[in-house]
Amino acid sequence: MFIGHYAPALIAAAHPKAPRLGVTFIAAQLVDLAFFAFVLTGTEKMRVTPGLTEMSPLDFYHMPYTHSLAGGIIFAAVMAWVIYYFSRSAAAAIIGGAVVVSHWFVDLLVHAPDLTLFGGPPKLGLALWDYPLIEMPLELGITGAALGYYYTKVRARDGAWVGGVIKKPLLSLGGVMLVLQLYSWLSSEPAEVGLALPLTALAAYGLFIWLAFRVDWARRQEN
């Protein structure tokens, strides 16, 4: 998934003891941020394999550190420690760590078998990318529902809806997510990985994180 990874981030951030939305957005894609950085350094590898799945030709054939369940738990522990260090909140640290781990389980739904438990075989994946009529509405549905859930909970708790203060940046975030998801689905398949693909992915994640922090800023202004 792409934007579907942010559904756990939105749901988690609605909890009164959770980190801010920008932080949970970092947590949601922390392992992908690391993965594409590792691709740039050659530590982990991907390639284009046309026809690998119906929706994606990207073959993530070597990612033992970021996309093993054990690796995800290690990343989650690091994220939890950072959150606790700055917030001194055990609840916020646990919530942030859980969002990091959620990435592996969301990927398990859509990836061809390329995920691992400990970095080696067996390789796991339910390959919903072979079933676009299931995967596409599922991804849009869970993300849209999570956006609505976050907005409803935040509005009920701290009144940040007044004058559309939080609504506008949240709508901007949702709109950009939708546009980039549609672009990901409808754009032509890449001929090779090169530098452009990982750099584009990192830029997209950075944009989402920035927009999520804008939502946080709107809440602080209102409160």
N, CA and C atoms as a LAMMPS dump frame, in Angstrom:
ITEM: TIMESTEP
0
ITEM: NUMBER OF ATOMS
669
ITEM: BOX BOUNDS ff ff ff
-5.0000000000000000e+02 5.0000000000000000e+02
-5.0000000000000000e+02 5.0000000000000000e+02
-5.0000000000000000e+02 5.0000000000000000e+02
ITEM: ATOMS id mol type element x y z
1 1 1 N 0.828 -1.197 0
2 1 2 C 0 0 0
3 1 3 C 0.864 1.248 0
4 2 1 N 0.215 2.368 -0.272
5 2 2 C 0.869 3.672 -0.254
6 2 3 C 0.192 4.522 0.822
7 3 1 N -0.925 5.189 0.474
8 3 2 C -1.578 6.018 1.48
9 3 3 C -2.275 5.179 2.541
10 4 1 N -2.549 3.916 2.265
11 4 2 C -3.184 3.063 3.259
12 4 3 C -2.368 2.921 4.532
13 5 1 N -1.062 3.104 4.428
14 5 2 C -0.214 3.026 5.617
15 5 3 C -0.531 4.136 6.618
16 6 1 N -1.15 5.21 6.148
17 6 2 C -1.414 6.33 7.045
18 6 3 C -2.716 6.16 7.828
19 7 1 N -3.505 5.155 7.495
20 7 2 C -4.728 4.923 8.266
21 7 3 C -4.41 4.635 9.734
22 8 1 N -3.468 3.725 10.054
23 8 2 C -3.122 3.54 11.466
24 8 3 C -2.575 4.811 12.112
25 9 1 N -1.841 5.621 11.359
26 9 2 C -1.292 6.871 11.901
27 9 3 C -2.404 7.833 12.295
28 10 1 N -3.428 7.949 11.465
29 10 2 C -4.546 8.843 11.749
30 10 3 C -5.363 8.341 12.929
31 11 1 N -5.631 7.048 12.952
32 11 2 C -6.407 6.482 14.056
33 11 3 C -5.646 6.627 15.366
34 12 1 N -4.348 6.333 15.333
35 12 2 C -3.54 6.432 16.547
36 12 3 C -3.48 7.871 17.049
37 13 1 N -3.295 8.828 16.142
38 13 2 C -3.145 10.228 16.542
39 13 3 C -4.412 10.805 17.142
40 14 1 N -5.543 10.155 16.931
41 14 2 C -6.788 10.628 17.527
42 14 3 C -6.866 10.34 19.022
43 15 1 N -6.005 9.441 19.513
44 15 2 C -6.003 9.118 20.94
45 15 3 C -5.462 10.312 21.731
46 16 1 N -6.067 10.638 22.852
47 16 2 C -5.62 11.835 23.598
48 16 3 C -4.196 11.759 24.109
49 17 1 N -3.622 10.57 24.265
50 17 2 C -2.25 10.44 24.754
51 17 3 C -1.246 10.15 23.643
52 18 1 N -1.699 10.203 22.404
53 18 2 C -0.831 9.874 21.269
54 18 3 C 0.104 11.021 20.941
55 19 1 N 1.193 10.728 20.235
56 19 2 C 2.01 11.814 19.678
57 19 3 C 1.2 12.615 18.666
58 20 1 N 1.715 13.733 18.268
59 20 2 C 1.057 14.543 17.241
60 20 3 C 0.972 13.784 15.916
61 21 1 N 0.065 14.255 15.063
62 21 2 C -0.157 13.582 13.79
63 21 3 C 1.108 13.525 12.947
64 22 1 N 1.894 14.582 12.93
65 22 2 C 3.131 14.564 12.157
66 22 3 C 4.072 13.466 12.596
67 23 1 N 4.105 13.214 13.899
68 23 2 C 4.973 12.165 14.429
69 23 3 C 4.453 10.787 14.036
70 24 1 N 3.138 10.582 14.129
71 24 2 C 2.596 9.277 13.73
72 24 3 C 2.731 9.05 12.221
73 25 1 N 2.751 10.134 11.445
74 25 2 C 2.996 9.982 10.007
75 25 3 C 4.433 9.528 9.751
76 26 1 N 5.374 10.039 10.517
77 26 2 C 6.743 9.539 10.399
78 26 3 C 6.79 8.064 10.767
79 27 1 N 6.103 7.699 11.862
80 27 2 C 6.1 6.316 12.315
81 27 3 C 5.503 5.38 11.27
82 28 1 N 4.438 5.819 10.603
83 28 2 C 3.744 4.957 9.644
84 28 3 C 4.634 4.534 8.49
85 29 1 N 5.538 5.418 8.073
86 29 2 C 6.379 5.118 6.922
87 29 3 C 7.86 5.082 7.296
88 30 1 N 8.151 4.915 8.571
89 30 2 C 9.556 4.923 8.984
90 30 3 C 10.356 3.847 8.264
91 31 1 N 9.799 2.641 8.145
92 31 2 C 10.575 1.573 7.51
93 31 3 C 10.727 1.809 6.01
94 32 1 N 9.747 2.458 5.372
95 32 2 C 9.907 2.784 3.955
96 32 3 C 10.893 3.932 3.76
97 33 1 N 10.886 4.885 4.674
98 33 2 C 11.905 5.934 4.608
99 33 3 C 13.298 5.314 4.68
100 34 1 N 13.454 4.357 5.608
101 34 2 C 14.74 3.67 5.72
102 34 3 C 15.012 2.811 4.494
103 35 1 N 13.967 2.142 3.985
104 35 2 C 14.166 1.257 2.831
105 35 3 C 14.693 2.022 1.629
106 36 1 N 14.049 3.13 1.281
107 36 2 C 14.481 3.861 0.089
108 36 3 C 15.834 4.523 0.306
109 37 1 N 16.139 4.893 1.533
110 37 2 C 17.493 5.362 1.825
111 37 3 C 18.498 4.226 1.639
112 38 1 N 18.126 3.021 2.081
113 38 2 C 18.994 1.858 1.913
114 38 3 C 19.159 1.48 0.447
115 39 1 N 18.087 1.67 -0.348
116 39 2 C 18.188 1.409 -1.792
117 39 3 C 19.226 2.331 -2.414
118 40 1 N 19.223 3.584 -1.995
119 40 2 C 20.183 4.541 -2.545
120 40 3 C 21.623 4.169 -2.202
121 41 1 N 21.811 3.503 -1.063
122 41 2 C 23.158 3.102 -0.661
123 41 3 C 23.499 1.676 -1.07
124 42 1 N 22.519 0.939 -1.612
125 42 2 C 22.749 -0.446 -2.005
126 42 3 C 22.617 -1.446 -0.879
127 43 1 N 22.209 -1.002 0.297
128 43 2 C 22.067 -1.907 1.443
129 43 3 C 20.894 -2.846 1.244
130 44 1 N 19.801 -2.331 0.729
131 44 2 C 18.66 -3.154 0.328
132 44 3 C 18.397 -2.894 -1.149
133 45 1 N 17.656 -3.795 -1.785
134 45 2 C 17.576 -3.755 -3.243
135 45 3 C 16.147 -3.976 -3.729
136 46 1 N 15.868 -3.351 -4.869
137 46 2 C 14.617 -3.564 -5.584
138 46 3 C 14.91 -3.481 -7.075
139 47 1 N 13.999 -4.011 -7.872
140 47 2 C 14.152 -3.952 -9.324
141 47 3 C 12.767 -3.929 -9.954
142 48 1 N 12.726 -3.601 -11.225
143 48 2 C 11.478 -3.614 -11.98
144 48 3 C 11.358 -4.959 -12.668
145 49 1 N 10.272 -5.671 -12.371
146 49 2 C 9.988 -6.965 -12.998
147 49 3 C 8.596 -6.89 -13.597
148 50 1 N 8.468 -6.553 -14.889
149 50 2 C 7.144 -6.404 -15.498
150 50 3 C 6.285 -7.648 -15.289
151 51 1 N 5.025 -7.401 -14.896
152 51 2 C 4.099 -8.502 -14.701
153 51 3 C 4.201 -9.187 -13.359
154 52 1 N 5.016 -8.676 -12.468
155 52 2 C 5.174 -9.314 -11.159
156 52 3 C 3.832 -9.413 -10.445
157 53 1 N 3.108 -8.3 -10.393
158 53 2 C 1.715 -8.306 -9.946
159 53 3 C 0.91 -7.439 -10.908
160 54 1 N -0.394 -7.524 -10.802
161 54 2 C -1.265 -6.773 -11.7
162 54 3 C -1.067 -5.266 -11.559
163 55 1 N -0.803 -4.807 -10.334
164 55 2 C -0.761 -3.383 -10.079
165 55 3 C 0.647 -2.808 -9.968
166 56 1 N 1.633 -3.642 -9.724
167 56 2 C 2.975 -3.103 -9.497
168 56 3 C 4.041 -4.033 -10.056
169 57 1 N 4.99 -3.465 -10.817
170 57 2 C 6.107 -4.273 -11.319
171 57 3 C 7.314 -4.247 -10.385
172 58 1 N 7.177 -3.609 -9.225
173 58 2 C 8.319 -3.42 -8.342
174 58 3 C 8.587 -4.696 -7.547
175 59 1 N 9.781 -5.182 -7.701
176 59 2 C 10.21 -6.431 -7.073
177 59 3 C 11.147 -6.083 -5.913
178 60 1 N 10.614 -6.194 -4.703
179 60 2 C 11.401 -5.876 -3.508
180 60 3 C 12.098 -7.161 -3.049
181 61 1 N 13.161 -7.506 -3.74
182 61 2 C 13.717 -8.843 -3.575
183 61 3 C 14.749 -8.964 -2.465
184 62 1 N 15.192 -7.817 -1.925
185 62 2 C 16.169 -7.891 -0.833
186 62 3 C 15.937 -6.725 0.12
187 63 1 N 15.176 -6.97 1.176
188 63 2 C 14.918 -5.94 2.186
189 63 3 C 14.8 -6.59 3.564
190 64 1 N 15.855 -7.277 3.99
191 64 2 C 15.801 -8.04 5.241
192 64 3 C 15.769 -7.181 6.492
193 65 1 N 16.213 -5.94 6.394
194 65 2 C 16.314 -5.101 7.584
195 65 3 C 15.035 -4.31 7.841
196 66 1 N 14.468 -3.742 6.787
197 66 2 C 13.312 -2.87 6.975
198 66 3 C 11.985 -3.62 6.909
199 67 1 N 11.915 -4.691 6.137
200 67 2 C 10.625 -5.336 5.914
201 67 3 C 10.577 -6.775 6.423
202 68 1 N 11.416 -7.062 7.384
203 68 2 C 11.179 -8.252 8.2
204 68 3 C 10.39 -7.804 9.421
205 69 1 N 9.611 -8.719 9.985
206 69 2 C 8.852 -8.356 11.183
207 69 3 C 9.805 -8.01 12.325
208 70 1 N 10.89 -8.771 12.434
209 70 2 C 11.874 -8.481 13.477
210 70 3 C 12.494 -7.098 13.279
211 71 1 N 12.823 -6.762 12.024
212 71 2 C 13.376 -5.45 11.747
213 71 3 C 12.391 -4.346 12.069
214 72 1 N 11.121 -4.582 11.725
215 72 2 C 10.094 -3.589 12.031
216 72 3 C 9.966 -3.34 13.518
217 73 1 N 10.089 -4.409 14.309
218 73 2 C 10.01 -4.262 15.762
219 73 3 C 11.196 -3.449 16.285
220 74 1 N 12.367 -3.654 15.687
221 74 2 C 13.535 -2.866 16.1
222 74 3 C 13.332 -1.388 15.76
223 75 1 N 12.852 -1.115 14.553
224 75 2 C 12.551 0.277 14.189
225 75 3 C 11.506 0.859 15.135
226 76 1 N 10.513 0.046 15.496
227 76 2 C 9.467 0.512 16.414
228 76 3 C 10.046 0.851 17.779
229 77 1 N 10.979 0.028 18.248
230 77 2 C 11.596 0.282 19.547
231 77 3 C 12.384 1.59 19.526
232 78 1 N 13.094 1.83 18.418
233 78 2 C 13.844 3.085 18.295
234 78 3 C 12.892 4.276 18.279
235 79 1 N 11.811 4.152 17.511
236 79 2 C 10.834 5.238 17.44
237 79 3 C 10.216 5.487 18.811
238 80 1 N 9.871 4.419 19.505
239 80 2 C 9.266 4.557 20.83
240 80 3 C 10.228 5.253 21.794
241 81 1 N 11.507 4.893 21.706
242 81 2 C 12.495 5.522 22.596
243 81 3 C 12.607 7.018 22.302
244 82 1 N 12.638 7.385 21.033
245 82 2 C 12.744 8.801 20.668
246 82 3 C 11.522 9.568 21.181
247 83 1 N 10.335 9.001 20.972
248 83 2 C 9.12 9.674 21.439
249 83 3 C 9.146 9.827 22.958
250 84 1 N 9.555 8.769 23.637
251 84 2 C 9.589 8.847 25.103
252 84 3 C 10.625 9.866 25.574
253 85 1 N 11.753 9.917 24.902
254 85 2 C 12.822 10.849 25.288
255 85 3 C 12.326 12.291 25.258
256 86 1 N 11.542 12.628 24.226
257 86 2 C 11.094 14.012 24.085
258 86 3 C 9.791 14.299 24.833
259 87 1 N 8.953 13.28 25.023
260 87 2 C 7.646 13.526 25.627
261 87 3 C 7.524 13.051 27.068
262 88 1 N 8.384 12.108 27.458
263 88 2 C 8.297 11.456 28.773
264 88 3 C 6.925 10.813 28.975
265 89 1 N 6.334 10.379 27.887
266 89 2 C 5.032 9.721 27.941
267 89 3 C 5.171 8.292 27.451
268 90 1 N 4.976 7.325 28.341
269 90 2 C 5.048 5.922 27.944
270 90 3 C 3.923 5.579 26.975
271 91 1 N 2.747 6.17 27.2
272 91 2 C 1.612 5.896 26.319
273 91 3 C 1.904 6.366 24.895
274 92 1 N 2.444 7.579 24.758
275 92 2 C 2.781 8.097 23.433
276 92 3 C 3.834 7.227 22.763
277 93 1 N 4.821 6.758 23.539
278 93 2 C 5.873 5.914 22.981
279 93 3 C 5.309 4.588 22.476
280 94 1 N 4.432 3.984 23.246
281 94 2 C 3.833 2.704 22.841
282 94 3 C 2.976 2.884 21.588
283 95 1 N 2.19 3.96 21.555
284 95 2 C 1.34 4.206 20.384
285 95 3 C 2.193 4.426 19.142
286 96 1 N 3.231 5.229 19.259
287 96 2 C 4.107 5.471 18.108
288 96 3 C 4.787 4.202 17.639
289 97 1 N 5.267 3.396 18.558
290 97 2 C 5.894 2.126 18.187
291 97 3 C 4.923 1.188 17.502
292 98 1 N 3.687 1.15 17.985
293 98 2 C 2.675 0.288 17.366
294 98 3 C 2.388 0.703 15.929
295 99 1 N 2.402 2.01 15.665
296 99 2 C 2.18 2.484 14.291
297 99 3 C 3.31 2.013 13.38
298 100 1 N 4.536 2.029 13.873
299 100 2 C 5.658 1.531 13.064
300 100 3 C 5.44 0.06 12.709
301 101 1 N 5.074 -0.762 13.679
302 101 2 C 4.874 -2.192 13.426
303 101 3 C 3.701 -2.429 12.478
304 102 1 N 2.693 -1.547 12.511
305 102 2 C 1.535 -1.728 11.635
306 102 3 C 1.932 -1.768 10.165
307 103 1 N 3.051 -1.135 9.819
308 103 2 C 3.484 -1.087 8.421
309 103 3 C 3.655 -2.49 7.846
310 104 1 N 4.27 -3.375 8.608
311 104 2 C 4.531 -4.732 8.118
312 104 3 C 3.223 -5.462 7.84
313 105 1 N 2.251 -5.316 8.719
314 105 2 C 0.998 -6.042 8.57
315 105 3 C 0.149 -5.477 7.429
316 106 1 N 0.215 -4.167 7.205
317 106 2 C -0.491 -3.582 6.059
318 106 3 C 0.165 -4.052 4.76
319 107 1 N 1.498 -4.055 4.711
320 107 2 C 2.189 -4.555 3.527
321 107 3 C 1.878 -6.02 3.26
322 108 1 N 1.7 -6.795 4.314
323 108 2 C 1.407 -8.216 4.157
324 108 3 C 0.169 -8.443 3.303
325 109 1 N -0.784 -7.533 3.363
326 109 2 C -2.012 -7.684 2.591
327 109 3 C -1.768 -7.568 1.096
328 110 1 N -0.885 -6.669 0.676
329 110 2 C -0.822 -6.309 -0.741
330 110 3 C 0.415 -6.819 -1.468
331 111 1 N 1.522 -6.972 -0.772
332 111 2 C 2.766 -7.363 -1.435
333 111 3 C 2.706 -8.785 -1.979
334 112 1 N 3.403 -8.99 -3.103
335 112 2 C 3.766 -10.352 -3.49
336 112 3 C 4.685 -10.898 -2.4
337 113 1 N 4.837 -12.204 -2.282
338 113 2 C 5.661 -12.727 -1.186
339 113 3 C 7.095 -12.2 -1.213
340 114 1 N 7.332 -11.178 -0.388
341 114 2 C 8.678 -10.611 -0.267
342 114 3 C 8.976 -10.149 1.159
343 115 1 N 7.983 -10.253 2.033
344 115 2 C 8.183 -9.915 3.435
345 115 3 C 8.689 -11.129 4.193
346 116 1 N 9.427 -10.894 5.248
347 116 2 C 9.96 -12 6.031
348 116 3 C 9.691 -11.759 7.521
349 117 1 N 9.893 -12.813 8.285
350 117 2 C 9.781 -12.695 9.73
351 117 3 C 11.095 -12.239 10.354
352 118 1 N 12.202 -12.827 9.877
353 118 2 C 13.506 -12.54 10.472
354 118 3 C 14.57 -12.182 9.428
355 119 1 N 14.178 -11.903 8.195
356 119 2 C 15.133 -11.515 7.168
357 119 3 C 15.447 -12.599 6.162
358 120 1 N 14.992 -13.822 6.403
359 120 2 C 15.201 -14.931 5.475
360 120 3 C 13.894 -15.656 5.227
361 121 1 N 13.948 -16.723 4.396
362 121 2 C 12.726 -17.47 4.106
363 121 3 C 12.051 -17.969 5.389
364 122 1 N 10.711 -18.158 5.339
365 122 2 C 9.842 -18.024 4.173
366 122 3 C 9.523 -16.565 3.864
367 123 1 N 9.194 -16.304 2.595
368 123 2 C 8.765 -14.979 2.198
369 123 3 C 7.238 -14.964 2.136
370 124 1 N 6.671 -13.872 2.646
371 124 2 C 5.235 -13.804 2.876
372 124 3 C 4.61 -12.624 2.137
373 125 1 N 3.339 -12.761 1.791
374 125 2 C 2.59 -11.69 1.148
375 125 3 C 1.323 -12.237 0.531
376 126 1 N 0.189 -11.588 0.758
377 126 2 C -1.099 -12.058 0.246
378 126 3 C -1.404 -11.538 -1.153
379 127 1 N -0.592 -10.632 -1.659
380 127 2 C -0.615 -10.205 -3.065
381 127 3 C -1.949 -9.629 -3.52
382 128 1 N -2.548 -8.749 -2.717
383 128 2 C -3.745 -8.06 -3.194
384 128 3 C -3.448 -7.131 -4.357
385 129 1 N -2.169 -6.843 -4.616
386 129 2 C -1.834 -6.083 -5.816
387 129 3 C -2.189 -6.848 -7.086
388 130 1 N -2.507 -8.102 -6.998
389 130 2 C -3.01 -8.855 -8.149
390 130 3 C -4.509 -8.698 -8.325
391 131 1 N -5.161 -7.998 -7.41
392 131 2 C -6.616 -7.865 -7.431
393 131 3 C -6.993 -6.393 -7.247
394 132 1 N -6.819 -5.587 -8.283
395 132 2 C -7.043 -4.142 -8.142
396 132 3 C -8.457 -3.769 -7.736
397 133 1 N -9.459 -4.563 -8.125
398 133 2 C -10.831 -4.241 -7.758
399 133 3 C -11.084 -4.44 -6.273
400 134 1 N -10.181 -5.129 -5.597
401 134 2 C -10.238 -5.259 -4.147
402 134 3 C -9.308 -4.237 -3.495
403 135 1 N -8.074 -4.179 -3.984
404 135 2 C -7.057 -3.35 -3.328
405 135 3 C -7.367 -1.859 -3.417
406 136 1 N -7.794 -1.382 -4.578
407 136 2 C -7.981 0.055 -4.745
408 136 3 C -9.089 0.616 -3.85
409 137 1 N -10.3 0.047 -3.868
410 137 2 C -11.308 0.58 -2.939
411 137 3 C -10.951 0.346 -1.475
412 138 1 N -10.226 -0.744 -1.188
413 138 2 C -9.801 -0.987 0.196
414 138 3 C -8.866 0.125 0.669
415 139 1 N -7.888 0.479 -0.153
416 139 2 C -6.918 1.506 0.237
417 139 3 C -7.586 2.867 0.405
418 140 1 N -8.423 3.235 -0.566
419 140 2 C -9.112 4.51 -0.461
420 140 3 C -10.091 4.504 0.708
421 141 1 N -10.761 3.382 0.916
422 141 2 C -11.773 3.301 1.968
423 141 3 C -11.189 3.433 3.361
424 142 1 N -10.114 2.679 3.641
425 142 2 C -9.574 2.731 4.998
426 142 3 C -8.903 4.082 5.275
427 143 1 N -8.309 4.683 4.249
428 143 2 C -7.675 5.982 4.45
429 143 3 C -8.72 7.067 4.657
430 144 1 N -9.761 7.053 3.825
431 144 2 C -10.83 8.04 3.989
432 144 3 C -11.536 7.899 5.328
433 145 1 N -11.791 6.659 5.735
434 145 2 C -12.44 6.432 7.029
435 145 3 C -11.56 6.909 8.172
436 146 1 N -10.254 6.677 8.061
437 146 2 C -9.329 7.11 9.115
438 146 3 C -9.258 8.634 9.192
439 147 1 N -9.245 9.315 8.048
440 147 2 C -9.275 10.776 8.054
441 147 3 C -10.523 11.289 8.753
442 148 1 N -11.672 10.682 8.429
443 148 2 C -12.92 11.083 9.063
444 148 3 C -12.908 10.815 10.557
445 149 1 N -12.356 9.674 10.942
446 149 2 C -12.275 9.32 12.364
447 149 3 C -11.414 10.323 13.118
448 150 1 N -10.265 10.644 12.565
449 150 2 C -9.363 11.601 13.214
450 150 3 C -10.052 12.957 13.384
451 151 1 N -10.675 13.429 12.319
452 151 2 C -11.325 14.74 12.383
453 151 3 C -12.435 14.754 13.423
454 152 1 N -13.244 13.699 13.442
455 152 2 C -14.362 13.638 14.379
456 152 3 C -13.878 13.618 15.824
457 153 1 N -12.859 12.811 16.108
458 153 2 C -12.351 12.707 17.472
459 153 3 C -11.7 14.002 17.934
460 154 1 N -10.922 14.617 17.051
461 154 2 C -10.243 15.863 17.419
462 154 3 C -11.267 16.975 17.625
463 155 1 N -12.257 17.044 16.769
464 155 2 C -13.293 18.072 16.899
465 155 3 C -14.046 17.917 18.217
466 156 1 N -14.382 16.674 18.556
467 156 2 C -15.132 16.434 19.781
468 156 3 C -14.298 16.746 21.022
469 157 1 N -12.98 16.529 20.924
470 157 2 C -12.14 16.664 22.108
471 157 3 C -11.692 18.102 22.378
472 158 1 N -11.236 18.799 21.35
473 158 2 C -10.646 20.108 21.644
474 158 3 C -11.218 21.255 20.811
475 159 1 N -12.297 20.993 20.104
476 159 2 C -12.972 22.088 19.42
477 159 3 C -12.192 22.72 18.303
478 160 1 N -11.265 21.99 17.724
479 160 2 C -10.399 22.567 16.692
480 160 3 C -11.119 22.797 15.372
481 161 1 N -12.39 22.474 15.322
482 161 2 C -13.155 22.663 14.084
483 161 3 C -13.589 24.117 13.894
484 162 1 N -13.494 24.957 14.945
485 162 2 C -14.032 26.311 14.892
486 162 3 C -13.43 27.08 13.721
487 163 1 N -14.29 27.636 12.9
488 163 2 C -13.835 28.437 11.77
489 163 3 C -13.079 27.641 10.723
490 164 1 N -13.191 26.329 10.765
491 164 2 C -12.492 25.507 9.782
492 164 3 C -10.992 25.49 9.967
493 165 1 N -10.508 25.838 11.18
494 165 2 C -9.061 25.963 11.397
495 165 3 C -8.342 24.661 11.1
496 166 1 N -8.871 23.55 11.605
497 166 2 C -8.22 22.263 11.341
498 166 3 C -8.751 21.609 10.071
499 167 1 N -9.965 21.943 9.696
500 167 2 C -10.586 21.281 8.553
501 167 3 C -9.82 21.565 7.259
502 168 1 N -9.379 22.795 7.078
503 168 2 C -8.72 23.151 5.822
504 168 3 C -7.394 22.412 5.622
505 169 1 N -6.468 22.424 6.601
506 169 2 C -5.235 21.658 6.382
507 169 3 C -5.465 20.161 6.306
508 170 1 N -6.485 19.66 7.019
509 170 2 C -6.777 18.231 6.944
510 170 3 C -7.319 17.871 5.559
511 171 1 N -8.152 18.743 4.997
512 171 2 C -8.63 18.521 3.636
513 171 3 C -7.487 18.609 2.631
514 172 1 N -6.568 19.532 2.865
515 172 2 C -5.397 19.634 1.989
516 172 3 C -4.583 18.343 2.043
517 173 1 N -4.37 17.837 3.253
518 173 2 C -3.641 16.583 3.415
519 173 3 C -4.345 15.449 2.678
520 174 1 N -5.644 15.311 2.886
521 174 2 C -6.392 14.253 2.213
522 174 3 C -6.38 14.4 0.704
523 175 1 N -6.49 15.637 0.215
524 175 2 C -6.487 15.866 -1.223
525 175 3 C -5.168 15.506 -1.866
526 176 1 N -4.064 15.907 -1.241
527 176 2 C -2.743 15.579 -1.778
528 176 3 C -2.51 14.067 -1.741
529 177 1 N -2.939 13.428 -0.666
530 177 2 C -2.807 11.972 -0.586
531 177 3 C -3.561 11.296 -1.73
532 178 1 N -4.771 11.76 -1.99
533 178 2 C -5.569 11.178 -3.066
534 178 3 C -4.907 11.384 -4.421
535 179 1 N -4.436 12.593 -4.678
536 179 2 C -3.815 12.89 -5.973
537 179 3 C -2.575 12.028 -6.196
538 180 1 N -1.732 11.914 -5.187
539 180 2 C -0.504 11.131 -5.359
540 180 3 C -0.797 9.641 -5.444
541 181 1 N -1.84 9.191 -4.754
542 181 2 C -2.216 7.787 -4.88
543 181 3 C -2.711 7.491 -6.288
544 182 1 N -3.561 8.359 -6.83
545 182 2 C -4.045 8.165 -8.197
546 182 3 C -2.896 8.218 -9.195
547 183 1 N -1.957 9.128 -8.975
548 183 2 C -0.787 9.195 -9.859
549 183 3 C -0.001 7.896 -9.799
550 184 1 N 0.162 7.353 -8.6
551 184 2 C 0.881 6.088 -8.45
552 184 3 C 0.198 4.965 -9.215
553 185 1 N -1.121 4.966 -9.194
554 185 2 C -1.864 3.914 -9.883
555 185 3 C -1.88 4.097 -11.404
556 186 1 N -1.999 5.337 -11.855
557 186 2 C -2.284 5.594 -13.262
558 186 3 C -1.049 5.938 -14.097
559 187 1 N 0.06 6.255 -13.464
560 187 2 C 1.253 6.614 -14.228
561 187 3 C 1.852 5.383 -14.891
562 188 1 N 2.633 5.605 -15.923
563 188 2 C 3.258 4.493 -16.63
564 188 3 C 4.277 3.788 -15.745
565 189 1 N 4.481 2.514 -15.993
566 189 2 C 5.42 1.743 -15.192
567 189 3 C 6.85 2.224 -15.429
568 190 1 N 7.651 2.283 -14.378
569 190 2 C 9.047 2.706 -14.561
570 190 3 C 9.828 1.665 -15.335
571 191 1 N 10.778 2.109 -16.125
572 191 2 C 11.629 1.184 -16.868
573 191 3 C 12.723 0.596 -15.985
574 192 1 N 13.147 1.368 -14.986
575 192 2 C 14.195 0.923 -14.072
576 192 3 C 14.056 1.667 -12.761
577 193 1 N 14.763 1.208 -11.752
578 193 2 C 14.699 1.864 -10.453
579 193 3 C 15.501 3.156 -10.467
580 194 1 N 16.789 3.087 -10.769
581 194 2 C 17.626 4.276 -10.84
582 194 3 C 17.594 5.089 -9.558
583 195 1 N 17.844 6.394 -9.686
584 195 2 C 17.777 7.304 -8.552
585 195 3 C 16.41 7.953 -8.415
586 196 1 N 15.712 8.106 -9.533
587 196 2 C 14.47 8.879 -9.532
588 196 3 C 13.403 8.247 -8.658
589 197 1 N 13.259 6.934 -8.729
590 197 2 C 12.167 6.288 -8.015
591 197 3 C 12.313 6.42 -6.497
592 198 1 N 13.446 6.035 -5.91
593 198 2 C 13.546 6.206 -4.451
594 198 3 C 13.509 7.659 -4.009
595 199 1 N 14.088 8.561 -4.795
596 199 2 C 14.051 9.972 -4.422
597 199 3 C 12.632 10.525 -4.49
598 200 1 N 11.862 10.093 -5.486
599 200 2 C 10.463 10.52 -5.589
600 200 3 C 9.654 10.016 -4.413
601 201 1 N 9.872 8.756 -4.043
602 201 2 C 9.163 8.193 -2.889
603 201 3 C 9.493 8.968 -1.622
604 202 1 N 10.762 9.245 -1.396
605 202 2 C 11.156 9.987 -0.205
606 202 3 C 10.552 11.387 -0.201
607 203 1 N 10.488 12.013 -1.373
608 203 2 C 9.885 13.347 -1.467
609 203 3 C 8.398 13.303 -1.136
610 204 1 N 7.704 12.272 -1.617
611 204 2 C 6.274 12.141 -1.332
612 204 3 C 6.039 11.95 0.163
613 205 1 N 6.841 11.09 0.791
614 205 2 C 6.691 10.89 2.233
615 205 3 C 6.97 12.181 2.988
616 206 1 N 7.981 12.904 2.549
617 206 2 C 8.294 14.174 3.199
618 206 3 C 7.153 15.179 3.081
619 207 1 N 6.508 15.208 1.919
620 207 2 C 5.375 16.109 1.713
621 207 3 C 4.228 15.752 2.647
622 208 1 N 3.917 14.465 2.759
623 208 2 C 2.848 14.044 3.654
624 208 3 C 3.156 14.421 5.104
625 209 1 N 4.389 14.216 5.52
626 209 2 C 4.773 14.543 6.896
627 209 3 C 4.623 16.04 7.144
628 210 1 N 5.068 16.856 6.191
629 210 2 C 4.94 18.31 6.331
630 210 3 C 3.479 18.72 6.441
631 211 1 N 2.611 18.146 5.617
632 211 2 C 1.192 18.479 5.672
633 211 3 C 0.567 18.025 6.988
634 212 1 N 1.008 16.879 7.505
635 212 2 C 0.499 16.407 8.794
636 212 3 C 0.907 17.356 9.918
637 213 1 N 2.138 17.87 9.866
638 213 2 C 2.553 18.84 10.876
639 213 3 C 1.793 20.158 10.733
640 214 1 N 1.348 20.494 9.534
641 214 2 C 0.485 21.677 9.362
642 214 3 C -0.84 21.489 10.086
643 215 1 N -1.372 20.259 10.062
644 215 2 C -2.583 19.971 10.831
645 215 3 C -2.308 20.172 12.318
646 216 1 N -1.17 19.687 12.787
647 216 2 C -0.791 19.893 14.187
648 216 3 C -0.703 21.381 14.519
649 217 1 N -0.102 22.153 13.636
650 217 2 C 0.034 23.585 13.854
651 217 3 C -1.336 24.243 13.966
652 218 1 N -2.289 23.82 13.122
653 218 2 C -3.636 24.371 13.179
654 218 3 C -4.286 24.071 14.53
655 219 1 N -4.078 22.884 15.053
656 219 2 C -4.623 22.546 16.364
657 219 3 C -4.002 23.408 17.46
658 220 1 N -2.701 23.63 17.389
659 220 2 C -2.058 24.452 18.409
660 220 3 C -2.557 25.895 18.357
661 221 1 N -2.792 26.398 17.125
662 221 2 C -3.3 27.756 16.981
663 221 3 C -4.687 27.874 17.6
664 222 1 N -5.494 26.848 17.407
665 222 2 C -6.862 26.903 17.919
666 222 3 C -6.893 26.769 19.436
667 223 1 N -5.934 25.995 19.958
668 223 2 C -5.937 25.751 21.404
669 223 3 C -5.086 26.778 22.127
